[in-house]
Amino acid sequence: MNRLALIVAVSLVMSTSLASAQEAPAAGASKVPAFTVRPGYKVTLAAESLGEARFMANAPTRGDLLLSQPNAGKILTLRDTDNDGTYETRVTFVENEKAVHSMFVKDGWVWFTSSEQGVIKKARDTTGDGIADETVVVTSDLPRGGGHATWGVAVGVDRVFVAVSDPGNMTEEPGRNTIYSFKLDGSDKQVFATGLRNTLKLQFRVTHDGKLTDEIWGADHGSDWFGRPFGDRQGNQPITDLNPPDELNHYTQGAFYGHPFIVGNRIPRQEYVGKRDDLHELAGKTTPPALAYGAHWASNGFTFLSSDYFPGHKGDLVQAFHGSWNSSRRVGYCVSRVFFDPMTGLPAGIWTIVDGITPSGDNFLTRPVDVVELPSGELLFTDNQAQRIYRISKAE
């Protein structure tokens, strides 16, 4: 994707005081980095010194924000007490939930996954203090542990869906690479879809007239070292640099999305040539991505837009890209808008809103993880490198 020409240094309005005896950073102690920001948008700081800043969700009450901290095993409740756009206080919503990650809020409950425990749980705060006073195990009938401890969860009208990731780069471990569904009480486990690698978040699509659909979407990481069987090595990887793409997928009942055998637009991985005699058959069964993202961009969290705050944006998707490790040059490290065609309901293109790669291309200023749309229509994105949350709003 072409780099934007405009470098915007955006200002900070920040004042933070922490609850539960946490020490507040000095007001104005940090500035927003000199991101490349598309004209029409601006970026300000919403919270800092968070420790971890992974996935977010709008809390069921009071306009609070929930933030997952998988290494600490916590979900925090952040509160903007004076409505100045920054989150001054934070308390622990739940704790002792190692590898807690994706969240989904429905009917006053916060649903979340913990891959270390192999569970889906739900919790709620009935007193309004931001601390859960009731936690329920929905199901423990999931694989436990492994790499990619980042399981997306979504709750529909009568079923809950969870994406169980590949524990490595490209494995065939039973029970992995799968979206499962359960009844809301955790019973009736079913395989919903297979062939995904690392889908960190699941969301239901919103249409351009603001209606919530039952379509389940997710962004899946492509596997590494596609070009190694052809001679690619670190520092000389012309094939791996561009393959395979990350994928924006519409997940449907019974569909197969290729991993680990087939990548992108039905391209077999060379590692399986001669080892499996069904690659052609698997390619025919593979649902290709609705949109192919850049290779190694690390497409993490996203949100569908349901408001008119940004004119003409309703029904589109905003995606956080964490950035590359396995690429000769820096790619990703950005927050981008995916355009959805109102007629087809399919993605039709992408542009970058916030680019965190420096103009020289040899460094980065942010590692976005997740995006949420606030009730106001403004956007927040997390940066786990800087341990911050940034706000995207309309430029004045």
Secondary structure, 3 states (H helix, E strand, C coil): CCCCCCECCCCCCCCCCCCCCCCCCCCCCCCCCCCEECCCEEEEEEECCCCCCCCEEECCCCCCEEEEECCCCEEEEEECCCCCCCCCEEEEEECCCCCEEEEEEECCEEEEEECCCCEEEEEECCCCCCCCCEEEEEECCCCCCCCCCCCCEEECCCEEEEEECCCCCCCCCCCCCEEEEEECCCCCCEEEEECCCCEEEEEEEECCCCCEEEEEEEEECCCCCCCHHHCCECCECCCHHHCCCCEEEEECCCCECCCCCEECCCEECHHHECCECCHHHHHHHECCCCEECCCCCCEEEEEECCCCCCCCCCCCEEEEECCCCCCCCCCCCEEEEEEECCCCCCEEEEEEEEECECCCCCCECCCEEEEEECCCCCEEEEECCCCEEEEEEECC
